[in-house]
Amino acid sequence: MVGIEAELEAAEQANGALSRSPANPAIIQTLRKAYITAKRANSNLSGGLALSGARHAVGITFPDLIRAIENGQSVGENFNSAKYAVEVWIEVLRAAK
């Protein structure tokens, strides 16, 4: 089971990775870890509607971005969506602590 602290750490690592280059293949592992963390936390932890929604947004946007990076596709819109989702996730996690 994932705790709020571990979840926040994964979210912050993903945010840091997204602060670099949007098409950097090296960020895939970090994004996958954050995606898995969000999915597990949504299944196993409560946290209210805002936190559940933030986790869900990560669960929707991160796979699209990962797929685009892996396939060498343009990441513009996917990147922006994932960046926004992780920023909201972090904000809601900090408020839930």
Contacts in CASP RR format, 6 or more apart in sequence:
PFRMAT RR
TARGET T0000
AUTHOR 0000-0000-0000
METHOD contacts of the structure
MODEL  1
MVGIEAELEAAEQANGALSRSPANPAIIQTLRKAYITAKRANSNLSGGLA
LSGARHAVGITFPDLIRAIENGQSVGENFNSAKYAVEVWIEVLRAAK
1 40 0 8 1.000
1 44 0 8 1.000
1 45 0 8 1.000
2 10 0 8 1.000
2 37 0 8 1.000
2 40 0 8 1.000
2 41 0 8 1.000
2 44 0 8 1.000
2 45 0 8 1.000
3 41 0 8 1.000
3 45 0 8 1.000
4 45 0 8 1.000
4 93 0 8 1.000
4 96 0 8 1.000
4 97 0 8 1.000
5 97 0 8 1.000
6 37 0 8 1.000
7 37 0 8 1.000
7 38 0 8 1.000
7 41 0 8 1.000
7 45 0 8 1.000
7 93 0 8 1.000
8 90 0 8 1.000
8 93 0 8 1.000
8 94 0 8 1.000
8 97 0 8 1.000
10 33 0 8 1.000
10 34 0 8 1.000
10 37 0 8 1.000
10 38 0 8 1.000
11 34 0 8 1.000
11 37 0 8 1.000
11 38 0 8 1.000
11 58 0 8 1.000
11 86 0 8 1.000
11 89 0 8 1.000
11 90 0 8 1.000
11 93 0 8 1.000
12 90 0 8 1.000
13 30 0 8 1.000
13 33 0 8 1.000
13 34 0 8 1.000
14 30 0 8 1.000
14 31 0 8 1.000
14 33 0 8 1.000
14 34 0 8 1.000
14 58 0 8 1.000
14 62 0 8 1.000
14 86 0 8 1.000
15 83 0 8 1.000
15 86 0 8 1.000
15 87 0 8 1.000
15 90 0 8 1.000
16 30 0 8 1.000
17 24 0 8 1.000
17 26 0 8 1.000
17 27 0 8 1.000
17 30 0 8 1.000
17 31 0 8 1.000
18 27 0 8 1.000
18 31 0 8 1.000
18 79 0 8 1.000
18 82 0 8 1.000
18 83 0 8 1.000
18 86 0 8 1.000
20 27 0 8 1.000
21 27 0 8 1.000
22 75 0 8 1.000
22 76 0 8 1.000
22 79 0 8 1.000
23 69 0 8 1.000
23 72 0 8 1.000
23 75 0 8 1.000
23 79 0 8 1.000
24 69 0 8 1.000
25 69 0 8 1.000
25 70 0 8 1.000
27 69 0 8 1.000
28 66 0 8 1.000
28 69 0 8 1.000
28 70 0 8 1.000
31 62 0 8 1.000
31 65 0 8 1.000
31 66 0 8 1.000
31 82 0 8 1.000
32 62 0 8 1.000
32 66 0 8 1.000
34 58 0 8 1.000
34 62 0 8 1.000
34 86 0 8 1.000
35 58 0 8 1.000
35 59 0 8 1.000
35 62 0 8 1.000
35 63 0 8 1.000
35 66 0 8 1.000
38 55 0 8 1.000
38 58 0 8 1.000
38 59 0 8 1.000
38 62 0 8 1.000
38 89 0 8 1.000
39 55 0 8 1.000
39 59 0 8 1.000
41 55 0 8 1.000
42 52 0 8 1.000
42 55 0 8 1.000
42 56 0 8 1.000
47 96 0 8 1.000
48 96 0 8 1.000
50 92 0 8 1.000
50 95 0 8 1.000
51 92 0 8 1.000
51 93 0 8 1.000
51 96 0 8 1.000
54 85 0 8 1.000
54 88 0 8 1.000
54 89 0 8 1.000
54 91 0 8 1.000
54 92 0 8 1.000
54 93 0 8 1.000
55 89 0 8 1.000
57 85 0 8 1.000
57 88 0 8 1.000
57 89 0 8 1.000
58 82 0 8 1.000
58 85 0 8 1.000
58 86 0 8 1.000
58 89 0 8 1.000
59 85 0 8 1.000
60 85 0 8 1.000
61 78 0 8 1.000
61 81 0 8 1.000
61 82 0 8 1.000
61 84 0 8 1.000
61 85 0 8 1.000
62 82 0 8 1.000
62 85 0 8 1.000
64 78 0 8 1.000
64 81 0 8 1.000
64 82 0 8 1.000
65 75 0 8 1.000
65 78 0 8 1.000
65 79 0 8 1.000
65 81 0 8 1.000
65 82 0 8 1.000
67 73 0 8 1.000
68 74 0 8 1.000
68 75 0 8 1.000
68 78 0 8 1.000
69 75 0 8 1.000
END
